[in-house]
Amino acid sequence: MTQSAKAQTLLALHNDGNLLILPNVWNPIGARMLEAKGFPAVATASAAIAESLGYSDGEQIQLDTMLDMVARIVRSVNVPVTADFEAGYSDTLEGLQENTLRLLDTGAVGINFEDGQDHSSHLRPISEQIERIKVIREAAERKGIHLVINARTDSFFAEGFTSEKERIEDAIIRANAYLQAGADCVYPIGRGDKETLLILRKQIKAPINVLATPKTASLKELQQLSINRVSFGPFIFRSLLAKASTMYDEIRNLGGYDIVLDGAFTGGDVKRYLIEGKE
């Protein structure tokens, strides 16, 4: 498919009545595994990419580094790829426009784009975020691509709210404003319980993305609630990292080999997910 066709495919996946499940990846082999298992799209996780390289989330790695990894993931699969663009790696509209064009050059056809600042403790003014979403939409349109914008709001993380009701109201106001500005999907990150999702679903007449956490409604319940998309953020990466940590402890303490070797893929198993030939 062309990049434009992939964008339309990704957009359609938000509106076909099925829950779009995105177990976020941070490298090409993870993306190829998802494609092989039948997932219709791939999403990156900014935190997982940064942490796998030894840095914190929050645009602490260079934009070039992030774009290189996204490009590698895009080249590794045939399904649409949506990238965690964080806050766009620029505070200026001009810089955001340039960075959006560079992201599109990787072949990605969707983005997460957030309104949190200072590690989500503060929120960018709604009027400013609206202008930023419009800049992204306009940049993509000039390339002839309907970039799928998943507008994240950090209302449930930010300081300054006096009640849960106030947070929910702010998330709804922001979500609808971002949709009006050109977003395709909204991501009120931080709440996934059924009670809150029922309120959000009633007040937001567009696709909604939920983050999978221990408090999030089950995948079947999300489907029943007509939630459109669920992502896993950095949690798959961190779960695997925890398992590696346990292995290292066992080895360091002169334990057995079983913790590493039992159930491990063979070279042939891994080869199923590798690109043939040289880089």
C-alpha positions in Angstrom: 0.0 0.0 0.0 1.0 3.6 -0.5 1.5 5.8 2.6 -1.8 7.5 1.9 -3.6 4.2 1.6 -2.1 3.0 4.9 -3.3 6.2 6.5 -6.9 5.5 5.3 -6.6 1.9 6.5 -5.5 3.1 10.0 -8.3 5.6 10.1 -10.9 3.0 9.1 -9.7 0.7 11.9 -10.9 3.3 14.4 -14.4 3.2 13.0 -15.2 -0.4 12.1 -16.9 -1.4 15.3 -14.0 -3.5 16.6 -11.6 -2.6 19.3 -8.2 -1.7 17.8 -5.7 -3.4 20.1 -2.2 -1.9 20.0 0.5 -3.7 22.1 3.1 -0.9 21.7 6.5 -1.8 20.3 9.9 -0.2 20.5 11.8 -2.1 17.7 11.4 -3.8 14.4 11.3 -7.4 15.6 8.4 -6.6 17.9 6.5 -4.9 15.0 7.1 -7.9 12.7 5.9 -10.3 15.4 2.6 -8.3 15.8 2.1 -8.3 12.0 2.8 -12.1 11.9 0.2 -12.7 14.6 -2.4 -10.8 12.6 -2.5 -7.4 14.3 -3.7 -4.9 11.7 -1.5 -2.0 12.8 1.5 -1.2 14.9 2.1 1.6 17.4 5.3 2.7 19.0 5.7 3.8 22.6 7.9 6.8 23.3 8.8 5.7 26.8 9.7 2.1 25.7 12.0 3.5 22.9 13.7 6.0 25.2 14.1 3.5 28.1 15.4 0.8 25.8 18.2 3.2 24.8 18.9 4.1 28.5 17.0 7.5 28.7 13.9 8.8 30.3 10.6 9.5 28.4 9.6 13.1 27.8 11.6 13.9 24.6 14.9 13.1 26.3 16.2 11.3 23.3 17.0 13.3 20.2 14.3 13.7 17.5 16.7 12.1 15.0 17.0 9.0 17.2 13.2 8.7 17.5 12.6 9.2 13.8 15.3 6.6 12.9 13.6 4.0 15.1 10.2 4.8 13.7 11.5 4.6 10.1 13.1 1.2 10.9 9.8 -0.1 12.3 7.9 1.2 9.3 10.3 -0.5 6.9 10.0 -3.7 8.8 6.2 -4.2 8.2 3.5 -3.8 5.7 0.7 -2.7 8.1 0.2 0.9 9.1 2.4 2.4 11.8 1.4 5.1 14.2 4.2 6.8 16.2 4.2 8.3 19.7 5.2 11.9 18.8 4.9 13.1 22.4 4.5 16.9 22.2 6.1 17.2 18.8 9.7 18.0 19.9 9.1 21.7 19.5 7.4 24.6 21.3 7.1 26.7 18.2 4.5 26.2 15.4 7.3 26.4 12.8 9.3 23.7 14.5 6.3 21.5 14.9 5.4 21.8 11.2 9.0 20.8 10.2 9.0 17.9 12.7 5.7 16.7 11.4 7.0 16.6 7.8 10.1 14.8 9.0 7.9 12.2 10.8 5.8 11.7 7.7 9.0 11.1 5.8 9.5 8.0 7.9 6.4 6.5 6.4 4.4 6.6 9.6 0.7 7.4 9.1 -0.5 8.2 12.7 0.7 9.9 15.8 0.0 10.3 19.5 0.2 14.0 20.3 -0.1 15.2 23.9 -1.0 18.4 25.7 0.9 17.7 28.9 3.9 19.8 29.9 6.5 19.4 32.7 6.1 15.6 32.8 2.3 16.1 32.6 2.1 18.2 35.7 0.7 21.1 33.7 -1.4 21.4 30.6 -0.8 23.5 27.5 -3.6 26.0 27.1 -6.4 24.6 25.0 -6.1 27.5 22.5 -2.4 26.7 21.9 -3.0 23.0 21.6 -5.8 23.6 19.0 -3.4 25.7 16.9 -0.7 23.0 17.2 -3.1 20.3 16.0 -4.2 22.5 13.1 -0.5 22.9 12.1 0.0 19.1 12.1 -3.2 18.5 10.1 -2.2 21.2 7.5 1.3 19.8 7.1 0.0 16.3 6.5 -2.6 17.6 4.0 0.1 19.3 2.0 1.8 15.8 1.7 -1.5 14.3 0.6 -1.8 12.1 3.7 -4.6 12.0 6.2 -2.3 11.5 9.2 -4.3 9.9 11.9 -4.0 12.2 14.9 -4.6 10.6 18.3 -4.9 13.7 20.6 -3.9 12.8 24.1 -5.0 14.9 27.0 -3.3 14.7 30.4 -6.2 16.1 32.4 -6.1 13.1 34.8 -2.4 13.7 35.6 -2.1 17.5 35.8 -2.1 19.5 38.9 -4.6 22.2 39.8 -7.9 20.3 39.8 -10.0 20.2 43.0 -12.2 17.1 42.2 -12.5 14.1 39.9 -15.5 15.7 38.3 -13.5 18.7 37.4 -10.8 16.5 35.8 -13.4 14.6 33.8 -15.1 17.8 32.6 -11.7 19.2 31.5 -10.8 16.0 29.6 -14.1 16.2 27.8 -13.8 19.8 26.9 -10.2 19.3 25.6 -11.1 16.1 23.7 -14.0 17.8 21.8 -11.9 20.9 21.1 -9.1 18.8 19.7 -11.5 16.9 17.5 -12.9 20.1 16.2 -9.3 21.2 15.4 -8.7 18.2 13.3 -7.9 15.2 15.5 -9.3 11.8 14.6 -9.2 10.1 18.0 -8.8 11.3 21.6 -6.7 9.8 24.3 -7.8 10.8 27.9 -4.9 9.0 29.4 -5.1 8.0 33.1 -8.6 6.6 33.5 -9.9 3.3 32.2 -12.5 2.3 34.7 -16.0 1.5 33.4 -17.7 4.4 35.3 -15.4 7.0 33.9 -15.4 5.5 30.4 -19.2 5.5 30.3 -19.2 9.3 31.0 -16.5 9.9 28.4 -18.2 7.7 25.8 -21.5 9.6 26.3 -19.9 13.0 26.0 -17.3 12.4 23.2 -18.8 11.5 19.8 -15.6 10.2 18.2 -13.0 7.4 18.6 -11.5 7.1 22.1 -8.2 5.5 23.0 -7.7 3.9 26.5 -4.4 2.9 28.2 -4.3 -0.6 29.5 -3.5 -0.6 33.3 -4.5 -2.9 36.2 -7.5 -0.6 36.8 -8.7 -0.6 33.2 -11.8 -2.4 32.1 -11.1 -5.7 30.4 -10.6 -5.9 26.6 -14.1 -7.5 26.3 -15.6 -4.8 28.4 -13.9 -2.1 26.4 -15.4 -3.6 23.3 -18.9 -3.6 24.9 -18.4 0.0 26.0 -17.7 0.9 22.3 -14.2 2.1 23.1 -12.3 2.2 19.8 -8.7 1.7 20.7 -6.6 0.4 23.5 -2.8 0.7 23.8 -0.3 -0.6 26.3 2.3 2.2 26.4 5.7 1.0 27.8 4.2 -1.8 30.0 5.1 -4.7 27.7 8.7 -3.5 27.5 8.8 -3.0 31.3 7.4 -6.4 31.9 10.0 -8.0 29.7 12.7 -5.9 31.5 11.5 -7.2 34.9 11.8 -10.8 33.6 15.4 -10.1 32.4 16.2 -8.6 35.8 15.1 -11.8 37.5 17.2 -13.8 35.1 20.3 -11.7 35.8 19.8 -12.1 39.6 19.5 -15.9 39.3 22.7 -16.1 37.1 24.7 -13.8 39.4 23.8 -15.9 42.4 25.1 -19.1 40.6 21.6 -20.4 40.0 20.5 -22.8 37.4 20.3 -22.3 33.6 16.6 -23.2 33.4 15.4 -19.7 34.1 17.1 -18.6 30.8 16.8 -21.7 28.6 13.4 -23.1 29.4 10.9 -21.9 26.9 13.4 -19.8 25.0 12.9 -19.4 21.2 15.3 -21.3 19.0 17.2 -19.5 16.3 14.7 -20.8 13.8 11.8 -19.4 15.9 13.4 -15.9 15.9 14.2 -16.1 12.1 10.5 -16.0 11.4 10.5 -12.4 12.5 13.8 -11.2 10.8 14.3 -9.3 7.7 16.2 -11.2 5.0 19.6 -10.0 3.8 21.8 -7.2 5.0 20.8 -3.8 6.4 
